Amino acid sequence: MPMWFAYTMIVLLVISSVLLTLLVLLHRGKGGGMSSMFGGGVTSSLAGSSVAEKNLDRYTVLVGIVWFACIVGLGLWLRLALPAAS
């Protein structure tokens, strides 16, 4: 496999790792999260979580899938690029 594939995967892995860390830190903990930071801690609708929290969950899952795909892609690249040690 070409070397540019590995460099692309590494760059995507670093970016997705930083984004995933930031998104997880934005989630609601015991004292609140992004929704309480911007909403002043007011409880949201009867459904439970606000639209901001639902979108934050979706973005976190999406970035997590990209992160996982980068890990798998790098692993496959290493498997194919390095000679088999037998």
Secondary structure by P-SEA (a helix, b strand, c coil): ccaaaaaaaaaaaaaaaaaaaaaaaaccccccccccccccccccccccccaaaaaaaaaaaaaaaaaaaaaaaaaaaaaaaccccc
